[in-house]
């Protein structure tokens, strides 16, 4: 049986994966003119880096690498 913390981490991991997929799909094609870009690719890179960092933290918590903070 999973604990509330484990359930929260599982749900958070799913949300992060969804956001990563959305960020990857927002990247403009290389041959598309800059003026037609909806998002700046640099902003997308930053967001992806943040999401990947968050995903790594989730995996560390799930794997027992870092103990959860006590509130």
PDB file of N, CA, C and O in Angstrom:
ATOM      1  N   UNK A   1       0.841  -1.173   0.000  1.00  0.00           N
ATOM      2  CA  UNK A   1       0.000   0.000   0.000  1.00  0.00           C
ATOM      3  C   UNK A   1       0.893   1.246   0.000  1.00  0.00           C
ATOM      4  O   UNK A   1       1.885   1.310   0.726  1.00  0.00           O
ATOM      5  N   UNK A   2       0.536   2.209  -0.805  1.00  0.00           N
ATOM      6  CA  UNK A   2       1.352   3.420  -0.912  1.00  0.00           C
ATOM      7  C   UNK A   2       0.903   4.457   0.110  1.00  0.00           C
ATOM      8  O   UNK A   2      -0.261   4.515   0.508  1.00  0.00           O
ATOM      9  N   UNK A   3       1.859   5.261   0.513  1.00  0.00           N
ATOM     10  CA  UNK A   3       1.584   6.327   1.476  1.00  0.00           C
ATOM     11  C   UNK A   3       1.088   7.564   0.734  1.00  0.00           C
ATOM     12  O   UNK A   3       1.231   7.649  -0.486  1.00  0.00           O
ATOM     13  N   UNK A   4       0.507   8.522   1.454  1.00  0.00           N
ATOM     14  CA  UNK A   4       0.087   9.776   0.802  1.00  0.00           C
ATOM     15  C   UNK A   4       1.261  10.475   0.110  1.00  0.00           C
ATOM     16  O   UNK A   4       1.088  11.055  -0.962  1.00  0.00           O
ATOM     17  N   UNK A   5       2.451  10.425   0.712  1.00  0.00           N
ATOM     18  CA  UNK A   5       3.621  11.044   0.078  1.00  0.00           C
ATOM     19  C   UNK A   5       3.956  10.369  -1.242  1.00  0.00           C
ATOM     20  O   UNK A   5       4.274  11.041  -2.223  1.00  0.00           O
ATOM     21  N   UNK A   6       3.886   9.046  -1.270  1.00  0.00           N
ATOM     22  CA  UNK A   6       4.169   8.305  -2.503  1.00  0.00           C
ATOM     23  C   UNK A   6       3.132   8.619  -3.573  1.00  0.00           C
ATOM     24  O   UNK A   6       3.472   8.780  -4.745  1.00  0.00           O
ATOM     25  N   UNK A   7       1.874   8.704  -3.174  1.00  0.00           N
ATOM     26  CA  UNK A   7       0.811   9.040  -4.124  1.00  0.00           C
ATOM     27  C   UNK A   7       1.023  10.440  -4.687  1.00  0.00           C
ATOM     28  O   UNK A   7       0.863  10.666  -5.887  1.00  0.00           O
ATOM     29  N   UNK A   8       1.388  11.388  -3.805  1.00  0.00           N
ATOM     30  CA  UNK A   8       1.642  12.745  -4.248  1.00  0.00           C
ATOM     31  C   UNK A   8       2.791  12.777  -5.255  1.00  0.00           C
ATOM     32  O   UNK A   8       2.688  13.433  -6.292  1.00  0.00           O
ATOM     33  N   UNK A   9       3.882  12.073  -4.956  1.00  0.00           N
ATOM     34  CA  UNK A   9       5.032  12.052  -5.861  1.00  0.00           C
ATOM     35  C   UNK A   9       4.669  11.418  -7.203  1.00  0.00           C
ATOM     36  O   UNK A   9       5.109  11.886  -8.253  1.00  0.00           O
ATOM     37  N   UNK A  10       3.864  10.350  -7.167  1.00  0.00           N
ATOM     38  CA  UNK A  10       3.437   9.712  -8.415  1.00  0.00           C
ATOM     39  C   UNK A  10       2.626  10.679  -9.277  1.00  0.00           C
ATOM     40  O   UNK A  10       2.832  10.772 -10.487  1.00  0.00           O
ATOM     41  N   UNK A  11       1.699  11.396  -8.635  1.00  0.00           N
ATOM     42  CA  UNK A  11       0.874  12.361  -9.368  1.00  0.00           C
ATOM     43  C   UNK A  11       1.725  13.517  -9.892  1.00  0.00           C
ATOM     44  O   UNK A  11       1.534  13.973 -11.020  1.00  0.00           O
ATOM     45  N   UNK A  12       2.654  13.984  -9.076  1.00  0.00           N
ATOM     46  CA  UNK A  12       3.529  15.068  -9.488  1.00  0.00           C
ATOM     47  C   UNK A  12       4.396  14.641 -10.669  1.00  0.00           C
ATOM     48  O   UNK A  12       4.610  15.417 -11.601  1.00  0.00           O
ATOM     49  N   UNK A  13       4.886  13.421 -10.627  1.00  0.00           N
ATOM     50  CA  UNK A  13       5.713  12.910 -11.718  1.00  0.00           C
ATOM     51  C   UNK A  13       4.929  12.873 -13.034  1.00  0.00           C
ATOM     52  O   UNK A  13       5.465  13.219 -14.086  1.00  0.00           O
ATOM     53  N   UNK A  14       3.684  12.461 -12.975  1.00  0.00           N
ATOM     54  CA  UNK A  14       2.832  12.435 -14.170  1.00  0.00           C
ATOM     55  C   UNK A  14       2.640  13.851 -14.703  1.00  0.00           C
ATOM     56  O   UNK A  14       2.728  14.080 -15.909  1.00  0.00           O
ATOM     57  N   UNK A  15       2.378  14.796 -13.809  1.00  0.00           N
ATOM     58  CA  UNK A  15       2.186  16.190 -14.237  1.00  0.00           C
ATOM     59  C   UNK A  15       3.448  16.766 -14.871  1.00  0.00           C
ATOM     60  O   UNK A  15       3.377  17.480 -15.872  1.00  0.00           O
ATOM     61  N   UNK A  16       4.598  16.456 -14.289  1.00  0.00           N
ATOM     62  CA  UNK A  16       5.865  16.942 -14.846  1.00  0.00           C
ATOM     63  C   UNK A  16       6.082  16.338 -16.229  1.00  0.00           C
ATOM     64  O   UNK A  16       6.515  17.038 -17.144  1.00  0.00           O
ATOM     65  N   UNK A  17       5.789  15.050 -16.394  1.00  0.00           N
ATOM     66  CA  UNK A  17       5.935  14.415 -17.704  1.00  0.00           C
ATOM     67  C   UNK A  17       5.024  15.054 -18.746  1.00  0.00           C
ATOM     68  O   UNK A  17       5.429  15.245 -19.892  1.00  0.00           O
ATOM     69  N   UNK A  18       3.807  15.382 -18.357  1.00  0.00           N
ATOM     70  CA  UNK A  18       2.874  16.050 -19.269  1.00  0.00           C
ATOM     71  C   UNK A  18       3.426  17.416 -19.670  1.00  0.00           C
ATOM     72  O   UNK A  18       3.386  17.784 -20.844  1.00  0.00           O
ATOM     73  N   UNK A  19       3.940  18.167 -18.697  1.00  0.00           N
ATOM     74  CA  UNK A  19       4.512  19.481 -18.989  1.00  0.00           C
ATOM     75  C   UNK A  19       5.738  19.374 -19.888  1.00  0.00           C
ATOM     76  O   UNK A  19       5.925  20.203 -20.779  1.00  0.00           O
ATOM     77  N   UNK A  20       6.578  18.363 -19.663  1.00  0.00           N
ATOM     78  CA  UNK A  20       7.754  18.167 -20.521  1.00  0.00           C
ATOM     79  C   UNK A  20       7.332  17.887 -21.957  1.00  0.00           C
ATOM     80  O   UNK A  20       7.926  18.415 -22.897  1.00  0.00           O
ATOM     81  N   UNK A  21       6.317  17.067 -22.125  1.00  0.00           N
ATOM     82  CA  UNK A  21       5.812  16.763 -23.468  1.00  0.00           C
ATOM     83  C   UNK A  21       5.279  18.025 -24.130  1.00  0.00           C
ATOM     84  O   UNK A  21       5.515  18.252 -25.317  1.00  0.00           O
ATOM     85  N   UNK A  22       4.561  18.847 -23.368  1.00  0.00           N
ATOM     86  CA  UNK A  22       4.023  20.098 -23.911  1.00  0.00           C
ATOM     87  C   UNK A  22       5.148  21.042 -24.316  1.00  0.00           C
ATOM     88  O   UNK A  22       5.072  21.683 -25.364  1.00  0.00           O
ATOM     89  N   UNK A  23       6.191  21.133 -23.495  1.00  0.00           N
ATOM     90  CA  UNK A  23       7.337  21.996 -23.816  1.00  0.00           C
ATOM     91  C   UNK A  23       8.031  21.527 -25.085  1.00  0.00           C
ATOM     92  O   UNK A  23       8.390  22.335 -25.942  1.00  0.00           O
ATOM     93  N   UNK A  24       8.216  20.221 -25.201  1.00  0.00           N
ATOM     94  CA  UNK A  24       8.879  19.679 -26.385  1.00  0.00           C
ATOM     95  C   UNK A  24       8.063  19.940 -27.649  1.00  0.00           C
ATOM     96  O   UNK A  24       8.632  20.197 -28.710  1.00  0.00           O
ATOM     97  N   UNK A  25       6.746  19.876 -27.546  1.00  0.00           N
ATOM     98  CA  UNK A  25       5.903  20.103 -28.719  1.00  0.00           C
ATOM     99  C   UNK A  25       5.781  21.584 -29.056  1.00  0.00           C
ATOM    100  O   UNK A  25       5.380  21.928 -30.168  1.00  0.00           O
ATOM    101  N   UNK A  26       6.118  22.467 -28.119  1.00  0.00           N
ATOM    102  CA  UNK A  26       6.030  23.912 -28.358  1.00  0.00           C
ATOM    103  C   UNK A  26       7.250  24.440 -29.111  1.00  0.00           C
ATOM    104  O   UNK A  26       7.238  25.569 -29.603  1.00  0.00           O
ATOM    105  N   UNK A  27       8.290  23.634 -29.200  1.00  0.00           N
ATOM    106  CA  UNK A  27       9.517  24.059 -29.869  1.00  0.00           C
ATOM    107  C   UNK A  27       9.243  24.266 -31.358  1.00  0.00           C
ATOM    108  O   UNK A  27       8.711  23.372 -32.017  1.00  0.00           O
ATOM    109  N   UNK A  28       9.598  25.429 -31.890  1.00  0.00           N
ATOM    110  CA  UNK A  28       9.341  25.696 -33.312  1.00  0.00           C
ATOM    111  C   UNK A  28      10.269  24.861 -34.206  1.00  0.00           C
ATOM    112  O   UNK A  28      11.407  24.582 -33.827  1.00  0.00           O
ATOM    113  N   UNK A  29       9.790  24.468 -35.377  1.00  0.00           N
ATOM    114  CA  UNK A  29      10.652  23.755 -36.319  1.00  0.00           C
ATOM    115  C   UNK A  29      11.849  24.626 -36.724  1.00  0.00           C
ATOM    116  O   UNK A  29      11.739  25.851 -36.782  1.00  0.00           O
ATOM    117  N   UNK A  30      12.961  24.001 -36.995  1.00  0.00           N
ATOM    118  CA  UNK A  30      14.198  24.729 -37.324  1.00  0.00           C
ATOM    119  C   UNK A  30      14.037  25.593 -38.572  1.00  0.00           C
ATOM    120  O   UNK A  30      14.680  26.637 -38.686  1.00  0.00           O
ATOM    121  N   UNK A  31      13.192  25.172 -39.505  1.00  0.00           N
ATOM    122  CA  UNK A  31      13.049  25.916 -40.766  1.00  0.00           C
ATOM    123  C   UNK A  31      11.952  26.979 -40.721  1.00  0.00           C
ATOM    124  O   UNK A  31      11.686  27.632 -41.730  1.00  0.00           O
ATOM    125  N   UNK A  32      11.317  27.158 -39.571  1.00  0.00           N
ATOM    126  CA  UNK A  32      10.244  28.146 -39.444  1.00  0.00           C
ATOM    127  C   UNK A  32      10.840  29.535 -39.189  1.00  0.00           C
ATOM    128  O   UNK A  32      11.750  29.666 -38.370  1.00  0.00           O
ATOM    129  N   UNK A  33      10.346  30.569 -39.873  1.00  0.00           N
ATOM    130  CA  UNK A  33      10.875  31.930 -39.668  1.00  0.00           C
ATOM    131  C   UNK A  33      10.673  32.407 -38.230  1.00  0.00           C
ATOM    132  O   UNK A  33       9.648  32.131 -37.608  1.00  0.00           O
ATOM    133  N   UNK A  34      11.657  33.118 -37.723  1.00  0.00           N
ATOM    134  CA  UNK A  34      11.640  33.592 -36.343  1.00  0.00           C
ATOM    135  C   UNK A  34      10.381  34.402 -36.034  1.00  0.00           C
ATOM    136  O   UNK A  34       9.834  34.287 -34.937  1.00  0.00           O
ATOM    137  N   UNK A  35       9.923  35.196 -36.957  1.00  0.00           N
ATOM    138  CA  UNK A  35       8.753  36.039 -36.735  1.00  0.00           C
ATOM    139  C   UNK A  35       7.471  35.278 -36.485  1.00  0.00           C
ATOM    140  O   UNK A  35       6.516  35.838 -35.947  1.00  0.00           O
ATOM    141  N   UNK A  36       7.429  34.019 -36.864  1.00  0.00           N
ATOM    142  CA  UNK A  36       6.205  33.236 -36.685  1.00  0.00           C
ATOM    143  C   UNK A  36       6.252  32.349 -35.436  1.00  0.00           C
ATOM    144  O   UNK A  36       5.294  31.630 -35.150  1.00  0.00           O
ATOM    145  N   UNK A  37       7.355  32.397 -34.698  1.00  0.00           N
ATOM    146  CA  UNK A  37       7.457  31.582 -33.486  1.00  0.00           C
ATOM    147  C   UNK A  37       6.470  32.065 -32.447  1.00  0.00           C
ATOM    148  O   UNK A  37       6.335  33.267 -32.219  1.00  0.00           O
ATOM    149  N   UNK A  38       5.780  31.128 -31.817  1.00  0.00           N
ATOM    150  CA  UNK A  38       4.852  31.474 -30.749  1.00  0.00           C
ATOM    151  C   UNK A  38       5.601  31.646 -29.425  1.00  0.00           C
ATOM    152  O   UNK A  38       5.208  32.454 -28.583  1.00  0.00           O
ATOM    153  N   UNK A  39       6.681  30.881 -29.250  1.00  0.00           N
ATOM    154  CA  UNK A  39       7.471  30.936 -28.023  1.00  0.00           C
ATOM    155  C   UNK A  39       8.945  31.085 -28.371  1.00  0.00           C
ATOM    156  O   UNK A  39       9.386  30.633 -29.428  1.00  0.00           O
ATOM    157  N   UNK A  40       9.695  31.709 -27.499  1.00  0.00           N
ATOM    158  CA  UNK A  40      11.136  31.846 -27.657  1.00  0.00           C
ATOM    159  C   UNK A  40      11.780  30.507 -27.270  1.00  0.00           C
ATOM    160  O   UNK A  40      11.555  30.020 -26.162  1.00  0.00           O
ATOM    161  N   UNK A  41      12.574  29.906 -28.164  1.00  0.00           N
ATOM    162  CA  UNK A  41      13.200  28.625 -27.847  1.00  0.00           C
ATOM    163  C   UNK A  41      14.081  28.670 -26.593  1.00  0.00           C
ATOM    164  O   UNK A  41      14.235  27.651 -25.920  1.00  0.00           O
ATOM    165  N   UNK A  42      14.650  29.811 -26.271  1.00  0.00           N
ATOM    166  CA  UNK A  42      15.450  29.932 -25.050  1.00  0.00           C
ATOM    167  C   UNK A  42      14.575  29.755 -23.813  1.00  0.00           C
ATOM    168  O   UNK A  42      14.982  29.114 -22.844  1.00  0.00           O
ATOM    169  N   UNK A  43      13.379  30.322 -23.850  1.00  0.00           N
ATOM    170  CA  UNK A  43      12.450  30.142 -22.737  1.00  0.00           C
ATOM    171  C   UNK A  43      12.041  28.681 -22.607  1.00  0.00           C
ATOM    172  O   UNK A  43      11.912  28.162 -21.498  1.00  0.00           O
ATOM    173  N   UNK A  44      11.842  28.028 -23.728  1.00  0.00           N
ATOM    174  CA  UNK A  44      11.487  26.609 -23.719  1.00  0.00           C
ATOM    175  C   UNK A  44      12.623  25.798 -23.102  1.00  0.00           C
ATOM    176  O   UNK A  44      12.379  24.897 -22.299  1.00  0.00           O
ATOM    177  N   UNK A  45      13.867  26.114 -23.476  1.00  0.00           N
ATOM    178  CA  UNK A  45      15.024  25.410 -22.913  1.00  0.00           C
ATOM    179  C   UNK A  45      15.080  25.573 -21.391  1.00  0.00           C
ATOM    180  O   UNK A  45      15.328  24.611 -20.665  1.00  0.00           O
ATOM    181  N   UNK A  46      14.850  26.786 -20.924  1.00  0.00           N
ATOM    182  CA  UNK A  46      14.874  27.045 -19.475  1.00  0.00           C
ATOM    183  C   UNK A  46      13.778  26.260 -18.757  1.00  0.00           C
ATOM    184  O   UNK A  46      14.019  25.658 -17.710  1.00  0.00           O
ATOM    185  N   UNK A  47      12.595  26.273 -19.319  1.00  0.00           N
ATOM    186  CA  UNK A  47      11.472  25.555 -18.707  1.00  0.00           C
ATOM    187  C   UNK A  47      11.750  24.053 -18.684  1.00  0.00           C
ATOM    188  O   UNK A  47      11.495  23.390 -17.679  1.00  0.00           O
ATOM    189  N   UNK A  48      12.269  23.516 -19.783  1.00  0.00           N
ATOM    190  CA  UNK A  48      12.600  22.091 -19.826  1.00  0.00           C
ATOM    191  C   UNK A  48      13.651  21.745 -18.783  1.00  0.00           C
ATOM    192  O   UNK A  48      13.543  20.714 -18.119  1.00  0.00           O
ATOM    193  N   UNK A  49      14.667  22.591 -18.626  1.00  0.00           N
ATOM    194  CA  UNK A  49      15.715  22.340 -17.631  1.00  0.00           C
ATOM    195  C   UNK A  49      15.120  22.319 -16.225  1.00  0.00           C
ATOM    196  O   UNK A  49      15.476  21.469 -15.408  1.00  0.00           O
ATOM    197  N   UNK A  50      14.221  23.249 -15.948  1.00  0.00           N
ATOM    198  CA  UNK A  50      13.576  23.286 -14.633  1.00  0.00           C
ATOM    199  C   UNK A  50      12.734  22.036 -14.396  1.00  0.00           C
ATOM    200  O   UNK A  50      12.772  21.450 -13.314  1.00  0.00           O
ATOM    201  N   UNK A  51      11.983  21.635 -15.401  1.00  0.00           N
ATOM    202  CA  UNK A  51      11.143  20.443 -15.268  1.00  0.00           C
ATOM    203  C   UNK A  51      11.982  19.180 -15.109  1.00  0.00           C
ATOM    204  O   UNK A  51      11.636  18.300 -14.321  1.00  0.00           O
ATOM    205  N   UNK A  52      13.078  19.086 -15.849  1.00  0.00           N
ATOM    206  CA  UNK A  52      13.954  17.909 -15.716  1.00  0.00           C
ATOM    207  C   UNK A  52      14.605  17.868 -14.335  1.00  0.00           C
ATOM    208  O   UNK A  52      14.792  16.790 -13.769  1.00  0.00           O
ATOM    209  N   UNK A  53      14.947  19.027 -13.794  1.00  0.00           N
ATOM    210  CA  UNK A  53      15.498  19.101 -12.446  1.00  0.00           C
ATOM    211  C   UNK A  53      14.460  18.630 -11.421  1.00  0.00           C
ATOM    212  O   UNK A  53      14.780  17.869 -10.508  1.00  0.00           O
ATOM    213  N   UNK A  54      13.226  19.086 -11.580  1.00  0.00           N
ATOM    214  CA  UNK A  54      12.148  18.671 -10.700  1.00  0.00           C
ATOM    215  C   UNK A  54      11.923  17.164 -10.807  1.00  0.00           C
ATOM    216  O   UNK A  54      11.719  16.485  -9.801  1.00  0.00           O
ATOM    217  N   UNK A  55      11.962  16.649 -12.037  1.00  0.00           N
ATOM    218  CA  UNK A  55      11.767  15.207 -12.236  1.00  0.00           C
ATOM    219  C   UNK A  55      12.881  14.418 -11.556  1.00  0.00           C
ATOM    220  O   UNK A  55      12.626  13.367 -10.968  1.00  0.00           O
ATOM    221  N   UNK A  56      14.114  14.917 -11.632  1.00  0.00           N
ATOM    222  CA  UNK A  56      15.223  14.254 -10.956  1.00  0.00           C
ATOM    223  C   UNK A  56      15.038  14.238  -9.450  1.00  0.00           C
ATOM    224  O   UNK A  56      15.356  13.246  -8.794  1.00  0.00           O
ATOM    225  N   UNK A  57      14.526  15.326  -8.900  1.00  0.00           N
ATOM    226  CA  UNK A  57      14.267  15.385  -7.462  1.00  0.00           C
ATOM    227  C   UNK A  57      13.177  14.383  -7.068  1.00  0.00           C
ATOM    228  O   UNK A  57      13.275  13.723  -6.034  1.00  0.00           O
ATOM    229  N   UNK A  58      12.155  14.280  -7.889  1.00  0.00           N
ATOM    230  CA  UNK A  58      11.082  13.317  -7.626  1.00  0.00           C
ATOM    231  C   UNK A  58      11.648  11.908  -7.621  1.00  0.00           C
ATOM    232  O   UNK A  58      11.356  11.119  -6.723  1.00  0.00           O
ATOM    233  N   UNK A  59      12.462  11.589  -8.632  1.00  0.00           N
ATOM    234  CA  UNK A  59      13.048  10.253  -8.721  1.00  0.00           C
ATOM    235  C   UNK A  59      13.947   9.969  -7.518  1.00  0.00           C
ATOM    236  O   UNK A  59      13.963   8.849  -7.007  1.00  0.00           O
ATOM    237  N   UNK A  60      14.692  10.976  -7.064  1.00  0.00           N
ATOM    238  CA  UNK A  60      15.547  10.786  -5.890  1.00  0.00           C
ATOM    239  C   UNK A  60      14.704  10.489  -4.648  1.00  0.00           C
ATOM    240  O   UNK A  60      15.057   9.629  -3.841  1.00  0.00           O
ATOM    241  N   UNK A  61      13.602  11.199  -4.504  1.00  0.00           N
ATOM    242  CA  UNK A  61      12.721  10.958  -3.361  1.00  0.00           C
ATOM    243  C   UNK A  61      12.078   9.580  -3.440  1.00  0.00           C
ATOM    244  O   UNK A  61      11.969   8.882  -2.433  1.00  0.00           O
ATOM    245  N   UNK A  62      11.657   9.195  -4.630  1.00  0.00           N
ATOM    246  CA  UNK A  62      11.023   7.888  -4.797  1.00  0.00           C
ATOM    247  C   UNK A  62      12.017   6.756  -4.542  1.00  0.00           C
ATOM    248  O   UNK A  62      11.660   5.707  -4.006  1.00  0.00           O
ATOM    249  N   UNK A  63      13.267   6.989  -4.935  1.00  0.00           N
ATOM    250  CA  UNK A  63      14.280   5.959  -4.760  1.00  0.00           C
ATOM    251  C   UNK A  63      14.909   5.964  -3.390  1.00  0.00           C
ATOM    252  O   UNK A  63      15.774   5.138  -3.100  1.00  0.00           O
ATOM    253  N   UNK A  64      14.490   6.880  -2.545  1.00  0.00           N
ATOM    254  CA  UNK A  64      15.029   6.947  -1.208  1.00  0.00           C
ATOM    255  C   UNK A  64      16.360   7.653  -1.121  1.00  0.00           C
ATOM    256  O   UNK A  64      17.032   7.596  -0.091  1.00  0.00           O
ATOM    257  N   UNK A  65      16.761   8.340  -2.228  1.00  0.00           N
ATOM    258  CA  UNK A  65      18.039   9.014  -2.246  1.00  0.00           C
ATOM    259  C   UNK A  65      18.110  10.207  -1.317  1.00  0.00           C
ATOM    260  O   UNK A  65      19.172  10.507  -0.770  1.00  0.00           O
ATOM    261  N   UNK A  66      16.991  10.892  -1.131  1.00  0.00           N
ATOM    262  CA  UNK A  66      16.955  12.074  -0.278  1.00  0.00           C
ATOM    263  C   UNK A  66      15.720  11.919   0.622  1.00  0.00           C
ATOM    264  O   UNK A  66      14.619  11.697   0.119  1.00  0.00           O
ATOM    265  N   UNK A  67      15.887  12.032   1.917  1.00  0.00           N
ATOM    266  CA  UNK A  67      14.706  11.901   2.783  1.00  0.00           C
ATOM    267  C   UNK A  67      13.762  13.077   2.588  1.00  0.00           C
ATOM    268  O   UNK A  67      14.222  14.201   2.387  1.00  0.00           O
ATOM    269  N   UNK A  68      12.445  12.847   2.642  1.00  0.00           N
ATOM    270  CA  UNK A  68      11.490  13.948   2.489  1.00  0.00           C
ATOM    271  C   UNK A  68      11.597  14.920   3.647  1.00  0.00           C
ATOM    272  O   UNK A  68      11.942  14.538   4.765  1.00  0.00           O
ATOM    273  N   UNK A  69      11.300  16.172   3.370  1.00  0.00           N
ATOM    274  CA  UNK A  69      11.322  17.202   4.412  1.00  0.00           C
ATOM    275  C   UNK A  69      10.190  16.942   5.407  1.00  0.00           C
ATOM    276  O   UNK A  69       9.104  16.492   5.041  1.00  0.00           O
ATOM    277  N   UNK A  70      10.468  17.226   6.624  1.00  0.00           N
ATOM    278  CA  UNK A  70       9.450  17.066   7.673  1.00  0.00           C
ATOM    279  C   UNK A  70       8.810  18.411   7.946  1.00  0.00           C
ATOM    280  O   UNK A  70       9.507  19.400   8.172  1.00  0.00           O
ATOM    281  N   UNK A  71       7.485  18.452   7.926  1.00  0.00           N
ATOM    282  CA  UNK A  71       6.791  19.716   8.108  1.00  0.00           C
ATOM    283  C   UNK A  71       6.461  20.002   9.466  1.00  0.00           C
ATOM    284  O   UNK A  71       5.872  21.044   9.753  1.00  0.00           O
TER     285      UNK A  71
END
